[in-house]
Amino acid sequence: MGCIVTIGSVYANKRREVLDETMNAIPGLCAIGVDGAMLYHNVYTINMPGTCCGNNVNSGREAAQAAAAYLSTLA
């Protein structure tokens, strides 16, 4: 049995907005869960995907708040 995961594949700010190569937020694009966690970004040190569960739940809430704020600017 094996488990394959990715951790920290993209850069994101505290609002879960994905950052471009100049570290500026990309409007309307959010990353949640382990994709936006930025844990162990340069070094993959563990094989325990369950350690990110708290982040996965909370990041969805934070991304929804950021998306709602972004959408309100479009109206």
Sequence and secondary structure as in RCSB ss.txt:
>XXXX:A:sequence
MGCIVTIGSVYANKRREVLDETMNAIPGLCAIGVDGAMLYHNVYTINMPGTCCGNNVNSGREAAQAAAAYLSTLA
>XXXX:A:secstr
         S B TT EEE TTS EEEEEE  GGGG  TTSS      GGGGHHHHHHHHHHHHHHHHHHHHHH 
